[in-house]
Amino acid sequence: MTLQGQRDFFAALTGFTLINMFKGLLLVSYKALPYGFQVEFVYKGKLDQTFLTLLEDALAVNLRSTDDVYPMTMMGGNALMLLEHQGHGLFAESLSFGKKELVEMVKWGDTALPAPHLEGFSPQFKLLHIQEPKKGLWRLEGALFTEKKDLKDFLKVYANRKKSDPFYLASGAGLVTAEGLFLPKGVALLESIRKGEEHFWGKRGFVKVYGRSELFPDKAFACTPVFDDKPFSTHLLDADSPRLWAFDKKGATTLKEVIGPFRLLKAAQKETPDSLFVGDLLGSFYETARIIKSKGTVAASLFASPLQALALLLQETEGHLEHLERLAKEMFEFSS
C-alpha cells in the first residue's frame, strides 16, 4: 500500500475514532495531505491541546485492532445511502464519487467508511493542530509517515514553518496587516512584480490580458494558503486577484520558455507537458505556469497572479526584501 493509501486509511480511522469518542459529533470530510491527513467535523464543545492528547491515545488503541477491520466494496450510490443511514449525511454530501462507481470501504463494527483496506498497519503519526475556521466547524490535521525518522525530520521542519509561510513573512516585512490587507509597502511591491511580468512578456511580443479567472479557458490556478493559521485574505488569492495571461499570436511558445525564470528558484518543481508546479517545504505543489494552445495560438501564464509570485518569492528569500527584489528582477529580466 502506498503512503497516500496509508494516509487515506488513517484519515478514515481518525473519523471513526472521533464519532465514537464524542456524542453529537458530525463528520464532515477527511482526506490525505502531502504530509499526513485532515479531518473536518462539527462539534459544539470547545477543543484544545488536551483533546489532541486524548485523541492520540485513542488512535493508538484503535490502531492495534486494524487487523479486525472488515473490507467492503460497494457501488457509489449504495455507499452514500449507507453513510446517510449511519447518520453521516454531512459527510455523504462532501463525497464526489458517482452512483455506479465502485468504492472501497472499511468497517469497524457497525460503522463503515470509505477508505482502502490495510493489513499489518503500524504508521508513525502525530496530531499537529486543531482549529475552528467557522463556529462549530473544526479542522484537525496530523502528520503520518512509515518511518520514525521521516516523521521526526518533518516535525523539525513544521516547528519552523513560519520561516516559509508567505503570510507571516509578509506580515513581518510590513507588507500586510494581521487581517491580510495590503499596506502601501506591499502594494508597491506587487506593482513592481506586475511590471516585471509585463516586461517579460513584452520582450516576446505578447499581448497582455487582465481579468477574473472565469473569463479564461480552464482555470489556471486554484490557490490555497500554505498554512492555515493566518492565510492571506481569500479574495486576494482567488478570483478577485488579477491574473496575467499573455497571448502569442504566432503560436510558437513552448513550456520550456515559459518556465525558464523558475530555474532560479531552489523550491522543488514538477513538470507536466503543459504546466509547472512549484512546491513548498511541506510537500504541497501549486500550479505556477501554464500554456494553452488553441487554434494555432498560445496563451501563457508566467504566474497565476502577481500575488502568487510574491508568495513564492517570500518563501524563497525567507522575507528578506532586498534579496526578494533582486531575485524578482533576475527572473523577470530572464531571456531565453
N, C-alpha and C positions, 0 to 999 in steps of 0.2 A: 504494500500500500504506500502511495506517495505521501510526502509530508503534507501536501494540500488535503489529501483524503483524511489524514490523521487529524488535521485541524478542523475539518468539516465534522468529523465524528465527535470530537471533543466539544465543539460548539453545541451540538445536539445534547451531549451528556450534561453540559452546563445548564442548558434549558430545562432538561428533565429534573436536575437536582434543584433548581430554583423553584419550580412549580410544586415540588414536594416539600420544600423547606418552609415556604411562606403561603399561608392560606390567603386566597384572594388575589394572588399574583397572576397577571395575564401575560403570556408570552407574545411578543410582537414579531421578532425576527432574530435570526442568528446567521452568521457567515464566517468563513475563514478570512484572515487578513494575511498580508505578506509576512508577518512575523508571529501570527497567532490566531486569535478568534475574537469575535464581537457578538454580544447578545443584548438585545433591547427588550424591555418588558415594562409593563405598567404596574405600579405598586404605590399605595397611598402613604406608607410609612416613610420614615427618614432612614437613610442608609449611609454608613460611614466605614472607616477602616476596620472596625470591629466586625462588620458584616463581611468584609473581604476575608478576614481570618477564619470566620465560621464557615464560609463557603468553600475556602480552600481545603479545610479539614473534611467537609462533606464530600467534595470531589475526590479526595484521596481514598475515602472509603468506597465510593461508587466505582472507582477505577479497579478496585480489587475484585469486582464482580462482573467485569465486562465479558468474561467468557460465558456468562449465563444469558447474555443478550441474544434475543431471537431475531434473525434476519428475515425480512419480508420484501417482496417485490409486488407492487400494486400499480394499476392504471392510475394516471394522474387524477382523474375525476373521483375515483374511489378513495384515493388518499386524502383529497380535500374534504370529502364527506366524513371520513373517519376523524380527521382533525377537528372538524366542527362538532361532531358528536362527542368528542372528548372535552369540549369546552374551549378549544383553541381557535375560535373564529377569527380573532385579530391576526393570529399567525397565518392561518389559511389565506387570508386576504393579501398577505405580503408575498406569497409564493407565485411564481410565474410559469410553472410547468403546465403543459396542456392536458386536456382531459384524457387523451389517448396515449400520452407519454408514459413510459414505464418509469416508475420511481422506486429507488432503493429506500427501504425503511428499516429502522431498528426498533425493537420492542422491549421495554423494561416492564415486566409485569403486565399491567393493563394499559400502559402508556406507549404509544407508537409515534415516532417522529422521523422525518426524512433525514437520512444520513447513510453513508456507506458502512458496511459491517466490517469490524476489525476483530482479529483474534490475537491473543498474546500482546496486548497493547499496554505499554508502560512508558509514556512520554515524560519529558521534563517540562513542567509548566509553572507559571507564576501569574497570579492575577495582578494587573497593573494599576487600574483605577476604576472608580465608579463615579459617574456624574449624571446630573439631571438637566438635559438640554431644554426640556419643557416640564412644567409642573406635573408630577406624577409619572413622567416617562423617564426611565433610567437606561443608561448605556454602560455596559460593562465590557472592559477589554482585558485580554490576557495574552501572554506570550507562551508559545509552545514550540519545542524543538525535540528532536530524537536523542540528542546527546547533551549531557550536563554541561560540557564545556561551551557548546554553542549557545545555550541559554545564558550562561554566566557572561559570555562575551557580549551578548545582546543587551543584557541588563546594564552593563557598564556604559554602553552607547546610549541607552534610554535615559540613564540618570543624567547625562549631559546633553539631552536632546534640545534644550533651549539654545544651544550654540548653533543649531542649524534650522531652527524654526523661524520661518520668514516673519511671522508676526512679532515675536519677541525681539528679533534683530531690528526690524523696522521701528518698533517702539523705542528700543534702546538708543537708536540713532536719531530719534526725534523726527521721524517721518510720519508717524501716525499717532492718534490718541489711543487711550485704553479701549475705546469703543470701536477702533478700526477706521476712524475717519482721517483722511489725509490732511496733514499740516502743510503750510506753504513750502517748507523744505522738501517734503515728499512729492508735492505737486510738481515742483521744479525738476526733480529727478525723473519723474515719469515723463514729463515733456521732453527732457533730454533723450531718454530712451526712445520715445516715439520718433523724434527727429533722426535718431540713429537708424531706426528701421527704414524710414523713408529714404535716407541716404543710401542704404544698402541696395534697396530695390531700384531707386532712381538710376544708379550707375548701370543697371542691367536693362534699362528701358521698359520697366514695368509700369503699369498704371495702378495707383493705389485706390482702394475702396474701403470705406469705413461703414459700419452698420451693426445692427443687432445680429446675433449668431443665426437666428432662424431665417434670415434673409439669404443665407448661403446654403448650397447643397451639402448635406451630410455634416452635421455639427462638428466643428473642428476639435473642440476640446472641452471636456467636462471637468472643470477644475474643482478639486476638493482640497481643504487645508491639510497640511502635512500632519499637524497635531490638533487635538480637539480643544485644548484648554482655552486658547484665545485666538480663534481664526480671524482672518480678515473679514470685513463685512461681506455678507453673501452677495449683495448687489454689485460689489466691486469685482468679485471673482467670476460672476456668471454673465447673464445676458446683457446687463447694463454696462458692462465693461467693453469699450470699443475694441473690436477685433480687426487687425490689419490683414487684408488679403491683397495680393498683387497678381494681376492678370498678364500673362505673357502671350501676346497675340501671335508670336512666332511658333509657340508650342515646342520650344527646344530645351526647356529647363529640365534638369534631372534632379533626383533627390540628393545625389552627391553634392551638387552645387548648393542646394538649399541648406543642407545641414553642415556645410563646411565650417562656419563660425563656431559650432558647438564642439569642435575638436579641441577648443581651448579650455573647455570645462573638464575638471577632474571627475565629475559625477559619473556614476555608472550610466551607460547608454545601451539601448537596444534598438535595432532597426527592423522594419518590415519593408516590403517592396516600395511602399509609398509614404511611410511615416517614420519619425524618430521619436523615441520615448526616453526621457531623462529621469533618473531615479534620485531618491533621497536616501539618507543613511539607514533608514529602517526597512528599505527594500521595496517601497512603493514606487511605481513608474507612472509618469504623466506624459501624455502625448504633447509634443512640443513643436514639431514641424511636420508639415504635410503638403503633398502636391496632389492635385486632382486634374486629370486630363479629360477634356470634354470637347468633342468636335474640333480636334486639332489645336486647341488652345490649352494652356496650363494655368491653373490657379494655384498659387503657392502661398504658404503662410510661414514666415520665418519664426514668429512667435504667435501663439494664440492671441495674446494681447500684451501691451507694454507692462501690464501688471504682473503677468506670469514671468516675463523677462526679469522684472525687478526681484520677484521672489527667488528665482533661480540664482541671480547674481548675489543676492543677500546670503543665500546658503553657501555659495562658492567662496565668498570672501569673509564669512562669519560677521557680516555687518560693518566691515571697515570701509567707509565710504570712499576714501581716496583710491584704495585698491579696486573697489567696485567700478568707479568711474573710468579708471584706466582700462580695466578688463572690458567694459562695455564698448569703449572706443575701439579697442583692438578687434572685438567681434564684429561691430557694425562697419568698420572700415576694411574688414576682411575682403580680399579679392582673390577669387579662384583662378 
